[in-house]
Structures are given as C-alpha cells and as structure tokens.
Amino acid sequence: MKSEIVYNKFEVGNLLFVEYKCPLSQESVEIWSQHDYIVYVLSGEKTWSTRENSWKVKQGEALYIKKGATIIKQKFEQDFCMLGFFISDDIIRLTLNDIVKKRPIKNFQEADTFVINPIRVTNELETFFQSVLGYFHNKDKPLESILELKTKELLLNIINSNQNYVLASYLKNTTLNELPSLPNIMEANFCYNLTLDQFAQLCNRSTSSFKRDFKNHYKSSPGKWILNRRLTRAAQLLKTDVGNISQIAYDCGFENPAHFSRTFKTKYGATPSAYKKSL
C-alpha cells in the first residue's frame, strides 16, 4: 500500500491530514501533541495508553485523542498503517460554531475528563475515511478548500451520530469555550515530562498567562504543584501496585529513581521502599 501513495501529508494552517506507516524502532514510546487528533487504523494494531487506561485499536477502528501526552505501544510483527487528523481548537470552533448553537447536544461529565475516547465508526464515517484515503493515492494534491470541507464532514458526522454522544458533547464544549480547562489538562498530563511552554500550549495560553492562571487556581507554581502531584500519585501506587519502585517512579514522571527516593522521603518521611513495607 505504501509504495502507491504519492503524498503522505496534507496541511492547511492548523489542520493536518496524515497517512502514516509506523517506523518506530521501540516497542513503547511517549509522544505529545498540542492539538487533538483522530486516528483511523488501516492495517495492523497499536495501543494508546494514559496513566489510567489503555486502548487497543486495530483495522477499521478509530480513537479520538485529546491534546497532551500519551504512550504508544506497537507490535513489530505486524505492519501498521493509519490515517491521522490533527485538528486545533480554533478549527473546531470555526467549523461547528453555528451548528452547535442550533443543534441540541446533551452535556456529559465524561466529555470533560476523558483523554482518549473510542469512536464508533458508523457507515458514514467509514465512507469518509475511505474517501480521504483516495486523496493519498492520487497524484494531484487536493485543494485546501476540499480539505476544509472534509474536516467539516468529519466533525459533523461525529456530532450527528447518536453512537458518539460523549465525543459530540466534548466538541460542543470546545466550541463554546474559548480556553480549555487548565485543571483537566494538568490532571491528564502531570506524569509526563513536558516543558512549561508545552503545558502552556496545551492550555492555549501564553507562558506568562499560563503561569498567572495556574497561580490563581492552584495557589502554587507549576513546578511545585507537578512535583507534589507526582509524589501523591506515587504514594497511591505504592499502596495498591505490585510493581517495583523504579517502575512506579517512571510511571509518575520521575526519570531518576534516586531523585524520586529523595523527594519522596522529604514529603513522607520515609523512602518509597520503607513506606511500602510499612503499609
């Protein structure tokens, strides 16, 4: 399939369509995106993971992944190919602004808290994905206006489906709210080693605005809050997880087990191993 494809990327402003065959040399890799994206699997299978859950997707299945960091795991014995659609919040608002104000879409609490949401691939969505794949096999690059229309078609198919109600609720909330929820983004991403600028990008704020809004909400600096939240998470895992200390440290965002042990002892008065034994 790959040899037949002329273009493997179409880009219009903050909108990106990609056809992607996985070249990763590692079984597991941490990635981040400043935009939400949709994955539709053409062949093979892959697993997207957060700190809480994992979602395996195979041929004909799709996921909606919110902006931020995730871990991707792959099977080397299988060829993997996918379509990806990276869509900024601004594109979502521009596309759906008039529609969500007229169409009744219920609000669901899960819409605010999910990081990854499986997409029910309806007949309409399947037809859409196959139509987009055709552009990657065409020697002529599609017009930008066509890509913009295809984006609108994709989003409308999602909010028009009764089977993707949580995702429809999220798209509605994104359209009606100028800024994404800072607390939701921090809770979803504190375990990942992102820079301050990357956190600000995810929150659709300048770095200075991010630090100001963060201080107003948490009464703390980002660095102090992230460290404390990671340690709190580590303490929870030590109470319930059978994994080793080094793995827990890594899962909570600590790349150096020795640093994890020192900072944990400062907060809890005992090393992680002593803390675990005392439970």
PELINUR-V170207 format. One record per run of one state. SS is the DSSP state (a for helix, b for strand, c for the rest). FROM is the first residue (numbers start at 1). LEN is the number of residues. If there is no record, write none. Layout:
ss=SS from=FROM len=LEN
ss=SS from=FROM len=LEN
//
This chain:
ss=c from=1 len=1
ss=a from=2 len=3
ss=c from=5 len=4
ss=b from=9 len=4
ss=c from=13 len=2
ss=b from=15 len=7
ss=c from=22 len=6
ss=b from=28 len=6
ss=c from=34 len=2
ss=b from=36 len=8
ss=c from=44 len=1
ss=b from=45 len=5
ss=c from=50 len=4
ss=b from=54 len=5
ss=c from=59 len=3
ss=b from=62 len=4
ss=c from=66 len=2
ss=b from=68 len=7
ss=c from=75 len=6
ss=b from=81 len=7
ss=c from=88 len=1
ss=a from=89 len=14
ss=c from=103 len=7
ss=a from=110 len=4
ss=c from=114 len=2
ss=b from=116 len=4
ss=c from=120 len=3
ss=a from=123 len=14
ss=c from=137 len=7
ss=a from=144 len=16
ss=c from=160 len=2
ss=a from=162 len=15
ss=c from=177 len=5
ss=a from=182 len=8
ss=c from=190 len=6
ss=a from=196 len=7
ss=c from=203 len=4
ss=a from=207 len=12
ss=c from=219 len=3
ss=a from=222 len=19
ss=c from=241 len=4
ss=a from=245 len=7
ss=c from=252 len=5
ss=a from=257 len=12
ss=c from=269 len=3
ss=a from=272 len=6
ss=c from=278 len=2
//
